[in-house]
Amino acid sequence: MQKLKIATWNVNSVRHRLSLVTRFLRDEQPDVLCLQETKVLNELFPAEAFRKLGYVHQAIHGQKAYHGVAVLSKTPFRESGVQDFCREGHARHMGVTLDNGVELHNFYVPAGGDIPDPDLNGKFAHKLHFLREMEKFFARRKARKKDPVILLGDLNVAPLEHDVWSHKQLLNIVSHTPVETQLLGEAQAAFEWIDSTRHFIPPQDKIYSWWSYRAADWEASDRGRRLDHVWASPGLKGTLKSHKIVKKMRGWQKASDHVPVIVEFDV
């Protein structure tokens, strides 16, 4: 058995928050860190800063000022590559296969704008299309669900009632609308994914990974949403060992509005 500690974090600009990422890596020492919303072209990504910390294996899919994903690893990759889930051509996916055979898919699902109507809001239509493409991709591969596969990232959907501070008040708010939660549920069912957070934390317990910048005091109001996820294939069910959402990082100076989710496996 080999321990594999994986973290996912929407960093909301990797260059702007490089000191926070560095601090996180020194504190938590994950084997693999998957970032979303890096907001930087590949050639300007601060790769050397991460190499100095031991994350010498890097798979980067960037874009100027928007979107962008990256996988930083102490463990070598067998291969890496991008799947095109995104009709708009954004940098929103990076897949890698680690030396130990674990396949990782790092996603940044579109946020979807403010109006939950695909006819009135092209960003919302784009988000629904992206979620449908995720479902189709993994439905085609369901024969491989016994393989060690992990899907993680900012999926921009809080699917369950207690993944948001108020289910009733957020039913018509983008990220928790019935159409989004249904589509994410279909994507989860397509590969029989295990929701790692809810594997460790019962569905009736409230848990969040995102708190809006708009709140005057995010901690006191605690109006959060669980937008960041780590899903494991059925083949990894017996290997799940621990889980943590690093809530304290939302209070760090110049914090992202998301905090990391960490899952540890024995593989």
C-alpha positions as CSV (number, residue, x, y, z in Angstrom):
1,M,0.0,0.0,0.0
2,Q,1.1,3.5,-0.8
3,K,-0.5,6.6,0.7
4,L,-1.7,9.2,-1.8
5,K,-2.7,12.6,-0.5
6,I,-4.5,14.7,-3.1
7,A,-5.7,18.3,-2.8
8,T,-7.9,20.4,-5.0
9,W,-8.2,24.2,-4.8
10,N,-9.7,26.9,-6.9
11,V,-6.9,29.4,-6.2
12,N,-8.5,32.4,-8.1
13,S,-5.1,33.4,-9.7
14,V,-2.1,31.3,-9.0
15,R,0.4,34.2,-9.4
16,H,-1.6,36.6,-7.2
17,R,-1.8,33.9,-4.5
18,L,1.6,32.2,-5.0
19,S,2.6,32.8,-1.3
20,L,-0.6,31.2,-0.1
21,V,-0.2,28.2,-2.3
22,T,3.4,27.9,-1.1
23,R,2.3,28.1,2.5
24,F,-0.4,25.5,1.9
25,L,2.0,23.1,0.3
26,R,4.5,23.4,3.2
27,D,1.7,23.0,5.8
28,E,-0.1,20.0,4.2
29,Q,2.5,18.3,2.0
30,P,0.0,16.8,-0.5
31,D,1.5,14.4,-3.0
32,V,-0.6,16.1,-5.7
33,L,-2.2,19.5,-5.9
34,C,-4.9,20.2,-8.5
35,L,-5.5,23.9,-9.1
36,Q,-8.4,25.7,-10.9
37,E,-8.8,29.2,-12.1
38,T,-5.1,29.7,-12.5
39,K,-5.7,32.7,-14.8
40,V,-2.3,32.5,-16.6
41,L,-0.8,31.4,-19.9
42,N,1.3,28.3,-19.7
43,E,4.6,30.1,-20.3
44,L,3.9,32.5,-17.5
45,F,2.9,29.9,-14.9
46,P,5.2,30.1,-11.8
47,A,6.5,26.5,-12.4
48,E,9.9,27.0,-10.8
49,A,8.5,28.1,-7.5
50,F,6.7,24.7,-7.3
51,R,9.7,22.7,-8.5
52,K,11.7,24.1,-5.6
53,L,9.0,22.6,-3.2
54,G,9.3,19.2,-4.8
55,Y,6.4,19.4,-7.3
56,V,8.6,18.8,-10.3
57,H,5.9,17.0,-12.3
58,Q,3.5,19.5,-13.8
59,A,0.6,19.4,-16.3
60,I,-0.6,22.9,-17.1
61,H,-3.5,24.0,-19.2
62,G,-3.7,27.8,-19.0
63,Q,-5.4,30.8,-20.5
64,K,-4.7,34.5,-20.2
65,A,-6.6,36.2,-17.3
66,Y,-9.4,33.5,-17.2
67,H,-10.0,29.9,-16.2
68,G,-7.0,27.5,-16.4
69,V,-6.2,24.3,-14.5
70,A,-2.9,22.7,-13.4
71,V,-1.8,19.5,-11.7
72,L,1.4,19.7,-9.6
73,S,2.8,16.4,-8.4
74,K,5.7,14.9,-6.5
75,T,4.8,11.6,-8.2
76,P,5.7,11.2,-11.9
77,F,3.1,11.1,-14.6
78,R,2.8,8.3,-17.2
79,E,0.8,10.6,-19.4
80,S,-1.2,13.8,-19.4
81,G,-3.7,15.4,-21.7
82,V,-6.8,17.5,-22.2
83,Q,-10.3,16.4,-23.0
84,D,-12.5,18.9,-24.8
85,F,-15.6,19.1,-22.6
86,C,-15.9,22.8,-23.3
87,R,-17.7,24.2,-26.4
88,E,-16.2,27.6,-25.8
89,G,-12.6,26.4,-25.9
90,H,-11.8,27.4,-22.4
91,A,-9.0,25.8,-20.4
92,R,-11.1,23.8,-18.0
93,H,-9.7,20.2,-17.9
94,M,-6.4,18.4,-17.4
95,G,-6.1,14.7,-17.1
96,V,-3.0,12.8,-15.9
97,T,-2.1,9.2,-15.1
98,L,0.3,8.9,-12.2
99,D,3.1,6.3,-12.1
100,N,1.1,4.2,-9.6
101,G,-1.7,3.9,-12.2
102,V,-4.1,6.3,-10.6
103,E,-5.9,8.4,-13.3
104,L,-6.8,12.0,-12.3
105,H,-9.2,14.4,-14.0
106,N,-9.0,18.0,-12.8
107,F,-12.1,20.1,-13.7
108,Y,-13.1,23.7,-13.6
109,V,-16.8,23.6,-14.5
110,P,-18.2,27.0,-15.7
111,A,-19.8,29.1,-13.0
112,G,-22.9,29.8,-15.2
113,G,-23.5,33.5,-14.6
114,D,-26.4,34.8,-12.5
115,I,-29.6,34.0,-14.4
116,P,-30.6,30.3,-14.2
117,D,-32.2,30.3,-17.6
118,P,-30.3,28.9,-20.6
119,D,-32.4,30.9,-23.1
120,L,-31.7,34.2,-21.4
121,N,-28.1,33.4,-20.2
122,G,-25.5,31.9,-22.5
123,K,-23.1,31.3,-19.6
124,F,-25.8,29.1,-18.0
125,A,-26.4,27.2,-21.2
126,H,-22.7,26.7,-21.5
127,K,-22.5,25.2,-18.0
128,L,-25.4,22.8,-18.7
129,H,-23.7,21.7,-21.9
130,F,-20.4,21.1,-20.0
131,L,-22.1,19.0,-17.4
132,R,-23.8,16.9,-20.1
133,E,-20.5,16.3,-21.8
134,M,-19.0,15.1,-18.5
135,E,-21.8,12.6,-18.2
136,K,-21.3,11.4,-21.7
137,F,-17.6,11.0,-21.4
138,F,-17.7,8.9,-18.3
139,A,-20.7,6.9,-19.4
140,R,-18.7,5.8,-22.4
141,R,-15.9,4.6,-20.0
142,K,-18.1,2.9,-17.4
143,A,-16.5,-0.5,-18.1
144,R,-13.4,0.9,-16.4
145,K,-15.1,1.9,-13.2
146,K,-13.1,-0.7,-11.3
147,D,-9.9,1.1,-12.3
148,P,-8.3,3.7,-9.9
149,V,-9.8,6.9,-11.2
150,I,-10.3,10.3,-9.4
151,L,-12.4,13.2,-10.6
152,L,-11.9,16.4,-8.7
153,G,-12.0,20.2,-8.9
154,D,-14.3,23.2,-8.8
155,L,-17.5,21.6,-10.2
156,N,-19.4,24.8,-9.4
157,V,-22.5,22.9,-8.2
158,A,-23.6,22.3,-4.6
159,P,-25.7,19.2,-5.2
160,L,-27.2,18.3,-1.8
161,E,-29.6,20.1,0.5
162,H,-26.9,20.6,3.2
163,D,-24.2,21.6,0.7
164,V,-25.6,25.2,0.9
165,W,-26.5,27.4,3.9
166,S,-30.2,27.5,2.9
167,H,-31.6,25.0,0.5
168,K,-34.9,26.8,0.2
169,Q,-33.4,30.2,-0.5
170,L,-30.9,29.0,-3.0
171,L,-33.1,26.8,-5.2
172,N,-33.3,29.5,-7.8
173,I,-29.6,30.6,-7.4
174,V,-27.0,29.3,-9.9
175,S,-25.0,26.4,-8.4
176,H,-28.0,24.9,-6.6
177,T,-30.8,24.9,-9.1
178,P,-32.6,21.6,-9.7
179,V,-31.4,21.4,-13.3
180,E,-27.7,21.7,-12.3
181,T,-28.0,19.3,-9.4
182,Q,-29.7,16.8,-11.6
183,L,-27.1,17.0,-14.3
184,L,-24.3,16.7,-11.8
185,G,-26.1,13.7,-10.3
186,E,-26.3,12.1,-13.8
187,A,-22.5,12.7,-14.3
188,Q,-21.9,11.1,-10.9
189,A,-24.1,8.1,-11.7
190,A,-22.5,7.6,-15.1
191,F,-19.4,6.2,-13.5
192,E,-20.8,5.3,-10.1
193,W,-18.5,7.9,-8.5
194,I,-18.1,8.0,-4.7
195,D,-18.4,11.6,-3.3
196,S,-15.4,11.6,-1.0
197,T,-16.7,14.4,1.2
198,R,-20.0,12.7,1.8
199,H,-18.2,9.3,2.3
200,F,-16.8,10.9,5.5
201,I,-19.4,13.5,6.4
202,P,-23.1,12.5,6.6
203,P,-25.4,14.2,4.1
204,Q,-27.4,15.7,6.9
205,D,-24.4,17.7,8.1
206,K,-23.7,21.1,6.5
207,I,-20.3,21.5,5.0
208,Y,-19.0,24.1,2.6
209,S,-15.8,24.9,0.6
210,W,-16.7,28.4,-0.7
211,W,-17.8,31.6,0.9
212,S,-18.6,34.7,-1.1
213,Y,-16.4,37.8,-1.1
214,R,-19.7,39.8,-0.8
215,A,-20.2,38.8,2.8
216,A,-19.0,41.5,5.3
217,D,-18.0,38.8,7.7
218,W,-17.9,35.4,5.9
219,E,-17.1,33.5,9.1
220,A,-19.9,35.0,11.2
221,S,-22.6,34.6,8.5
222,D,-21.2,31.2,7.3
223,R,-23.3,31.4,4.2
224,G,-21.3,28.9,2.2
225,R,-21.7,26.4,-0.5
226,R,-19.9,23.1,-1.3
227,L,-18.7,23.7,-4.8
228,D,-15.3,21.8,-4.7
229,H,-15.4,18.0,-5.0
230,V,-13.2,14.9,-5.0
231,W,-14.9,11.8,-6.5
232,A,-13.4,8.3,-6.5
233,S,-14.2,5.4,-8.8
234,P,-15.8,2.3,-7.2
235,G,-12.5,0.6,-7.6
236,L,-11.0,3.0,-5.0
237,K,-13.8,2.7,-2.4
238,G,-11.8,0.6,0.1
239,T,-8.8,2.9,-0.2
240,L,-10.3,6.1,1.1
241,K,-8.6,7.0,4.4
242,S,-9.2,10.7,5.3
243,H,-10.8,13.9,4.2
244,K,-10.4,17.6,5.2
245,I,-11.8,20.9,4.0
246,V,-9.2,23.5,5.1
247,K,-11.8,26.2,6.2
248,K,-9.2,28.3,8.1
249,M,-7.6,29.3,4.7
250,R,-10.7,31.4,3.9
251,G,-9.5,33.7,6.6
252,W,-6.0,34.1,5.3
253,Q,-5.0,37.5,4.0
254,K,-5.8,37.9,0.3
255,A,-7.6,34.5,0.4
256,S,-9.4,32.8,-2.5
257,D,-13.2,32.5,-2.0
258,H,-12.6,28.7,-2.2
259,V,-10.6,26.6,0.2
260,P,-8.8,23.3,-0.5
261,V,-10.3,19.9,-0.2
262,I,-7.8,17.2,0.8
263,V,-8.4,13.4,0.4
264,E,-6.0,10.7,1.4
265,F,-6.0,7.2,-0.2
266,D,-4.1,4.0,0.3
267,V,-3.5,2.7,-3.2
